[in-house]
């Protein structure tokens, strides 16, 4: 419990900043929504979008161009990019979590106290889960406020569901980050490693979406299993809309494996520094 | 007498390899309740590896360590309830204040109150409200000593504890350790400061190239009639006498050890023109120095 408190205190400021920045970006994009409802603007937008190559549209998550004059279509399109940023934050948080103690050499102090490696890992995991949920609360709050402003609060229930479901890919990258952290001897390269893995998998995901022959590669990119706009369509019961169930199962498996790998590796780890 | 005393640390056939690099190859030792056990050896001999394995920072490749009769790997957390550890390097959460760090350290134990923290901070003249990143190495070292003593540990493991402290504080450290020893605390002291080891330790374990090469009872070490001689001379001289060992020239000084009749030595020296001479008794430090020799 004492380590959990310390972790929360140490990382709270960073989480609040991430929450504010992501909320600001969401508000900034949704501020364009009123102009989207203008018929002339919509027409211009769609005509321009239709001129773009199909592959490019697919890579931008516009395989089916949303109706931007509907708040939730606009919201879910913007939100998928926030999920990417949020996943990066979660992965960095996970990757730095255990390795930063070794990088700063404070781990020697912790190891000399009456606390097991397992308890250290659990405390750090719980702290980072709470910090991720804090960022999520910022996003939920901003989403609800913007819905109240632009759509009279008619979609709050769906917004809450989307925010809940989209935590799944966030925790996938968090778990991958933690597993990596348990192998690192220092946090000096943790951000580079986290970003390389994230964008590596994201690019593979884009390739899988744009080149049909390589569509199985999508499973190397958890962020692309179920994008926000697809989740929204399923939630409103749009015809033909389905969730990638295999993606959901694989996400759950990655989280379980990531957590298990962290415990197994960290419990047997020599402190070499 | 030792047979009646409780064993606090028991290391049997300890081996720790880091891949191709050697850590320790064979460490066997016992430390008894209430004693101060010195642990010395050259750099890279395996002192820190032994300590880090005792504290389960490292897992042994072979062998077993028992502390308070408990296994240092499987019962590490229970053991640490009664252990205080002062590392040679001091790395703490830099953004914290001294008092926050000490409160955090205290939170791992249920027998520490604010009076104890205040007492130790006053004793070591440490300002509680300073931020750790504003402190000098010596003051950080004080934190490491205080956090290790907060909970009245039954076993205190010290790795170069006085490194970075001024002489007054070095003395203060051992005064406080003596106070704690009266309550039955056992001390395991790893240090390069041999006079410190000589002054405060009951027994000394010597480790070299990953192996314990000797364990000595400090009070029973007898140097016989051997003396340490230092002769200051402008010209190099060669004494033709038996009983002279460890001869070396340092600047204009001839250093050697002599065992035999001192009158015979003085007669021999008298044949040469010298500027000064010192005849010194051998100390434990001199005895230990042989272990720091060629590897």
Boltz contact constraints between the chains, C-beta under 6 A:
constraints:
  - contact:
      token1: [A, 2]
      token2: [B, 107]
      max_distance: 6.0
  - contact:
      token1: [A, 105]
      token2: [B, 91]
      max_distance: 6.0
  - contact:
      token1: [A, 106]
      token2: [B, 91]
      max_distance: 6.0
  - contact:
      token1: [A, 106]
      token2: [B, 93]
      max_distance: 6.0
  - contact:
      token1: [A, 108]
      token2: [B, 87]
      max_distance: 6.0
  - contact:
      token1: [A, 111]
      token2: [B, 57]
      max_distance: 6.0
  - contact:
      token1: [A, 112]
      token2: [B, 55]
      max_distance: 6.0
  - contact:
      token1: [A, 112]
      token2: [B, 85]
      max_distance: 6.0
  - contact:
      token1: [A, 113]
      token2: [B, 108]
      max_distance: 6.0
  - contact:
      token1: [A, 114]
      token2: [B, 77]
      max_distance: 6.0
  - contact:
      token1: [A, 114]
      token2: [B, 80]
      max_distance: 6.0
  - contact:
      token1: [A, 114]
      token2: [B, 81]
      max_distance: 6.0
  - contact:
      token1: [A, 114]
      token2: [B, 108]
      max_distance: 6.0
  - contact:
      token1: [A, 116]
      token2: [B, 77]
      max_distance: 6.0
  - contact:
      token1: [A, 270]
      token2: [B, 58]
      max_distance: 6.0
  - contact:
      token1: [A, 270]
      token2: [B, 59]
      max_distance: 6.0
  - contact:
      token1: [A, 271]
      token2: [B, 57]
      max_distance: 6.0
